[in-house]
Amino acid sequence: MMKIIWHPKCLEYGTPGHPEGPERLVHAYAFLSDPTLGYEFVLAEPASEEDLLRVHSPRHIENLKKLHFYDPDSPRYPNIFEYAQLSAGAAIQAMRLNGFSLMRPPGHHAARERVAGFCYLNNIAIAVRASGKKTLIVDIDGHHGDGTQAIFLGDPQVIYISLHSFPNYPGTGLRPEQNCYNYPLPFNCGDKVYLQTLDEALTSIDLNGIEHVAISAGFDTYYKDPLASLGLTTEGYFRIGQRLKKLGLPTFVVLEGGYWVEDLGRNIHALLSGLSS
């Protein structure tokens, strides 16, 4: 039974009209908590500052606490540090339990000293550093995880793969760089092209020594999504999960984007079902 790490506090903040709002997790939680699906929910706990400082600078942590930052996409919500700390802690729990973190805010645009793109702390990077294991990160969000790449560029303990739409925010990830393998794709390319690209990515890297797989799971690639659609269907997410399952390695999943709220829970379930198949 896969464990889903969750805390209702992640629904307490947001701005009306902002795409990264609590409604998307309200819908997802309602779908995934159906007992017939068989998930076990685990209450999230905040990351320690020691966990955060493996990735972020002390100055970044202090700026978050004091709301001393500016990014047009990442509002200065009251107590955002506590919400982000809880989301980072959920990612660590997902890593330890080989589970799924159903939390917000997301994280893959946040760099060592930068808030960006709805992200305040880089959840998956914090979890990977906490593991101490050599890790393959597969980022399936529709936007390039520029923060994750910046944190791990040149790190021999990490291989980073990102499939993302281009041209699109943040305008990075056009080519491979050292240990980071980037696959920019045209909008609405569809399941077939996406899965062929994922197969190419997974067969082109050396998995020798990899101990763990971490998935930055964005669902803004969905064909109805308004921000970064790559034309994927719910079946496509199941097929992604199947391919990553075949790697035969312990795997955990951290939620990133996904803004077509009505189908987010169904698409998450499809990915997790593929990983469990």
RANOR-V376136 format. One record per pair of residues at least 4 apart in sequence whose ideal C-beta (glycine too) atoms are under 6 Angstrom apart, sorted by the first residue. I is the first residue (numbers start at 0). GAP is how many residues later the second one is. D is the distance in whole Angstrom. If there is no record, write none. Layout:
BEGIN
[[I & GAP & D] [I & GAP & D]]
END
This chain:
BEGIN
[[0 & 37 & 6] [0 & 39 & 5] [1 & 37 & 6] [1 & 97 & 6] [1 & 270 & 6] [2 & 37 & 5] [2 & 39 & 5] [2 & 94 & 5] [2 & 96 & 4] [3 & 35 & 5] [3 & 37 & 5] [3 & 96 & 5] [3 & 98 & 5] [4 & 37 & 5] [4 & 39 & 5] [4 & 85 & 4] [4 & 88 & 5] [4 & 89 & 5] [4 & 94 & 6] [4 & 96 & 5] [5 & 35 & 5] [5 & 96 & 5] [6 & 36 & 6] [6 & 37 & 4] [6 & 79 & 6] [9 & 93 & 5] [9 & 94 & 5] [10 & 11 & 4] [12 & 64 & 5] [12 & 70 & 6] [13 & 7 & 4] [13 & 8 & 5] [14 & 60 & 6] [18 & 240 & 5] [19 & 98 & 4] [21 & 4 & 6] [22 & 238 & 5] [23 & 237 & 4] [23 & 240 & 5] [24 & 4 & 6] [24 & 79 & 6] [26 & 234 & 5] [26 & 237 & 6] [26 & 238 & 6] [27 & 236 & 5] [27 & 237 & 4] [27 & 240 & 6] [28 & 4 & 6] [30 & 234 & 3] [31 & 7 & 6] [31 & 233 & 5] [43 & 42 & 6] [43 & 45 & 6] [43 & 46 & 4] [44 & 44 & 5] [45 & 39 & 4] [45 & 40 & 5] [45 & 43 & 4] [46 & 4 & 4] [46 & 5 & 6] [46 & 38 & 5] [46 & 41 & 4] [46 & 42 & 4] [46 & 45 & 6] [50 & 75 & 6] [50 & 79 & 5] [51 & 4 & 5] [51 & 9 & 6] [53 & 75 & 4] [54 & 67 & 6] [54 & 70 & 5] [54 & 71 & 5] [54 & 74 & 6] [55 & 4 & 4] [55 & 5 & 6] [55 & 56 & 6] [56 & 55 & 6] [56 & 56 & 5] [59 & 53 & 5] [62 & 5 & 4] [62 & 6 & 5] [63 & 17 & 4] [63 & 56 & 6] [64 & 16 & 5] [66 & 9 & 4] [68 & 46 & 5] [70 & 44 & 5] [70 & 45 & 5] [72 & 44 & 5] [72 & 45 & 6] [73 & 41 & 5] [73 & 44 & 6] [79 & 4 & 6] [79 & 40 & 6] [80 & 4 & 6] [83 & 21 & 6] [83 & 36 & 4] [83 & 37 & 4] [86 & 16 & 4] [86 & 18 & 6] [86 & 36 & 5] [87 & 33 & 5] [87 & 35 & 5] [87 & 38 & 5] [89 & 11 & 4] [89 & 13 & 4] [90 & 10 & 5] [90 & 32 & 4] [90 & 33 & 6] [90 & 36 & 4] [90 & 163 & 5] [91 & 35 & 5] [91 & 38 & 5] [92 & 4 & 6] [93 & 5 & 5] [93 & 6 & 6] [93 & 7 & 4] [93 & 158 & 4] [94 & 32 & 4] [94 & 36 & 5] [94 & 157 & 5] [97 & 152 & 5] [97 & 154 & 5] [99 & 153 & 4] [100 & 153 & 5] [100 & 154 & 6] [101 & 153 & 6] [104 & 15 & 6] [105 & 12 & 6] [105 & 13 & 5] [105 & 150 & 4] [106 & 12 & 5] [106 & 14 & 6] [106 & 15 & 5] [106 & 16 & 4] [107 & 37 & 4] [107 & 39 & 6] [107 & 40 & 5] [107 & 108 & 5] [107 & 148 & 5] [108 & 7 & 4] [108 & 8 & 3] [108 & 10 & 4] [108 & 38 & 5] [109 & 9 & 4] [109 & 10 & 6] [109 & 11 & 6] [109 & 12 & 4] [109 & 37 & 5] [110 & 36 & 4] [110 & 39 & 5] [114 & 5 & 5] [121 & 25 & 5] [122 & 131 & 5] [123 & 90 & 5] [123 & 92 & 5] [123 & 130 & 5] [124 & 23 & 6] [124 & 26 & 5] [127 & 7 & 5] [127 & 86 & 6] [130 & 81 & 6] [132 & 78 & 4] [132 & 79 & 5] [133 & 23 & 5] [133 & 75 & 5] [133 & 76 & 5] [133 & 77 & 5] [134 & 23 & 6] [134 & 77 & 5] [134 & 79 & 5] [135 & 23 & 5] [135 & 74 & 5] [135 & 77 & 5] [136 & 23 & 5] [136 & 77 & 5] [137 & 23 & 5] [137 & 77 & 5] [138 & 6 & 4] [138 & 23 & 4] [138 & 77 & 4] [139 & 77 & 6] [140 & 75 & 6] [140 & 77 & 2] [140 & 115 & 4] [140 & 116 & 5] [141 & 22 & 6] [141 & 23 & 5] [141 & 76 & 6] [141 & 78 & 4] [141 & 79 & 4] [141 & 86 & 3] [142 & 21 & 6] [142 & 26 & 6] [142 & 85 & 5] [143 & 18 & 5] [143 & 20 & 4] [143 & 28 & 5] [143 & 29 & 3] [144 & 17 & 6] [144 & 71 & 6] [145 & 24 & 5] [145 & 26 & 4] [148 & 4 & 6] [148 & 11 & 6] [148 & 31 & 5] [151 & 6 & 4] [151 & 8 & 6] [152 & 25 & 6] [152 & 27 & 6] [153 & 24 & 5] [158 & 20 & 5] [158 & 46 & 6] [159 & 20 & 4] [160 & 20 & 5] [160 & 40 & 5] [161 & 11 & 6] [161 & 20 & 5] [162 & 20 & 5] [162 & 34 & 6] [163 & 9 & 6] [164 & 22 & 5] [164 & 63 & 5] [164 & 65 & 6] [165 & 18 & 3] [167 & 60 & 6] [172 & 9 & 4] [173 & 10 & 6] [175 & 5 & 5] [175 & 6 & 6] [180 & 20 & 6] [182 & 14 & 5] [182 & 18 & 6] [184 & 4 & 5] [184 & 45 & 6] [187 & 41 & 6] [187 & 43 & 4] [188 & 4 & 4] [188 & 5 & 6] [188 & 41 & 5] [188 & 42 & 6] [189 & 41 & 4] [190 & 4 & 6] [190 & 41 & 6] [190 & 42 & 6] [190 & 45 & 4] [193 & 36 & 6] [194 & 44 & 6] [197 & 45 & 6] [211 & 38 & 5] [212 & 34 & 6] [212 & 36 & 5] [212 & 38 & 4] [213 & 38 & 6] [214 & 38 & 4] [215 & 40 & 5] [216 & 36 & 5] [216 & 38 & 6] [217 & 38 & 4] [217 & 39 & 4] [217 & 40 & 6] [218 & 39 & 3] [218 & 45 & 6] [218 & 48 & 5] [219 & 5 & 5] [219 & 7 & 5] [219 & 8 & 4] [219 & 37 & 4] [219 & 38 & 5] [219 & 39 & 6] [220 & 9 & 4] [220 & 11 & 5] [221 & 10 & 6] [221 & 38 & 5] [221 & 45 & 6] [222 & 6 & 6] [222 & 8 & 5] [223 & 36 & 4] [224 & 4 & 5] [224 & 34 & 6] [224 & 35 & 5] [226 & 32 & 6] [231 & 4 & 4] [233 & 32 & 6] [233 & 33 & 5] [233 & 36 & 5] [236 & 30 & 5] [236 & 33 & 4] [236 & 34 & 4] [237 & 32 & 4] [237 & 35 & 6] [237 & 36 & 4] [240 & 30 & 5] [240 & 33 & 2] [240 & 34 & 4] [241 & 32 & 4] [241 & 35 & 6] [244 & 30 & 5] [257 & 6 & 5] [262 & 4 & 6] [268 & 4 & 6]]
END
